[in-house]
Amino acid sequence: MNSKQRIAASVFATAFALLGAASAHAESYDGVHAITSSASRADVKTEAVAAAREGNVYSDSAAEGTVAVNSTLDRATVRAQAVAAANNPLQSLDRRAFYRDEVPAAYKKPAVSFTRQAGL
């Protein structure tokens, strides 16, 4: 072992010892702290009820409140649209994901149905 290797080993050992000594500090446990509150139980309960009724003030729609939607469609029409959308295999295709915002013809539904019917 030459002198350069010995010096490097001693520097490494010193650095490792200093790192171990620096990380050896432990936290102390002071026990359970006593509660120092000036609010009474009734005041805290009142504040909790008010906060619960206020809702999530950090949500995106909290400032909007309740939004009423007036629809002119009846239940059967909405259900028919939902069934048609659920049965559409291209429902999740987004034209913005394709070149020049156009869905290629290979992904589009054929105009003619290729299902065969059993002949009698």
C-alpha positions, 0 to 999 in steps of 0.5 A: 500500500503506497502513501496515497492510498494510506492518506485516502484511507485515513481521510475516509475513516476520519470523514466516516467517524465525523459523520457517525458522531454528527448523526448520533444525536438523539431526540429527548422525550419530555413526556405527555404535555398538559393541555393548555386551552382557554376554550371551554368544551361548549365553545369547541363543540360550537366551532366544530359544528360550524366548521362541519356545516361550512364544508370543504373551503379548499375544494374547487366548487366550494365558492359556487354553492349548489348548482341547479341544472334544468334539463329539457330531456326526459329520463328515457332519452338520457338513458338511450344516449347513455346506452349508445355511448356505452356501446360505442367502441370509439367513445374514448378516442379523442381526435386531438390525439391524432395528426391534424386533429383527425381520427384515421379511417382505420379507427372509424366505424364502417358504414356497413355492418359486417354481422352475418345472420343465420340463413334458414 
